Amino acid sequence: MDAFEKVFEAKLEAEEKIEPKDWMPEKYRKTLIRQISQHAHSEIVGMLPEGNWITRAPSLRRKVALLAKVQDEAGHGLYLYSAAETLGVERATLLDQLHEGKAKYSSIFNYPTVSWADIGAIGWLVDGAAIMNQVMLTRASYGPYARAMVRICKEESFHQRQGYEIMMTLSNGSEEQKAMAQDALDRWWWPSLMMFGPSDKESTHSAQSMAWKIKRKSNDDLRQQFVDVSVPQAEYLGLKIPDDKLKWNEERGHYDFGEIDWDEFWNVIKGNGPCNEERLAARVKAHEEGEWVRDAALAYAEKHSNKQKVEA
Ligand code: BYC
């Protein structure tokens, strides 16, 4: 181990943050770029299934909350692309990778939002799963990523409550509304469990990422934690989680649950989910239509910097 590496390891050991100008192993830097950019892409692709319902929200109050939530996701994307840029990669490069279909984003956003209840289920389950994963990331060893996570988690809590409140309203409503809530739970439950990634046995990056203190908990541990928290929440709503094997295990102090359909998971990740093509096409269209905004911002920045040069 050379002197640089020793300092890096000592910082990790002492729970000090690694900052952009610190020396870091090339593989650590690449792992962070991979994870942070995938995370950023998930945030901005995640706006699409929910954006689909903004014009059809059932009341002004619901519309305002949903608009705020979707805007928050764009903000999360911005913090995360900025965090990735501190590692020496250009945001434009990362976006090109997304638009060319070369970059991953969370599998969950390749499922359709077919009813208003889906907005409730996404807030409750998808944001709930995201918080479970992201709370551990507030302690990630890379400073800019960990700090971005603190604010993101606070906003995600509002998102989760927004969703759960929709589910409560529907569950206490008419028979038809309750059926909508149950149908949304039936469709979003398993994809939400898949958000935590492959099982620990199949996870390629976990061991190294945990040694580097980027990840603090394993995919399976977080998934179990999510199931344990969600079951009483579903009971409170009077809804049934679509898993016949779900059962409290006194000995383990956790819920046992059924096997995830891993073929479906890998298939969605490979680009064959119900909405992969639609999501990418919508992203590419938004990017192309936003070109004039980027051009205007650049022209303004240039004009501003020329003015400063003249004044200096
Ligand atoms: N979907 O070795 P593994 C949100 C990939 S957005 C797609 O376990 P790792 C929200 C993985 O990338 C929430 N791909 O990987 C936004 C790897 O592929 P590569 C997004 C997945 O990185 C809007 C391969 O499978 N959250 O909350 O150690 C509205 C092997 O996996 C998935 C984050 O991104 C998946 N579900 O662990 C509402 C959190 N799972 O790169 C809500 C940050 C795995 O080798 N990310 N893969 O080609 C992480 O914490 C980790 O990257 C993961 C995976 C736990 C997701």
Boltz pocket constraint, residues with backbone or C-beta under 6 A from the ligand:
constraints:
  - pocket:
      binder: B
      contacts: [[A, 34], [A, 35], [A, 38], [A, 39], [A, 40], [A, 42], [A, 43], [A, 44], [A, 45], [A, 46], [A, 47], [A, 73], [A, 104], [A, 105], [A, 106], [A, 107], [A, 108], [A, 122], [A, 126], [A, 127], [A, 130], [A, 131], [A, 133], [A, 194], [A, 195], [A, 196], [A, 197], [A, 198], [A, 199], [A, 202], [A, 203], [A, 204], [A, 205], [A, 206], [A, 209], [A, 215], [A, 219], [A, 269]]
      max_distance: 6.0
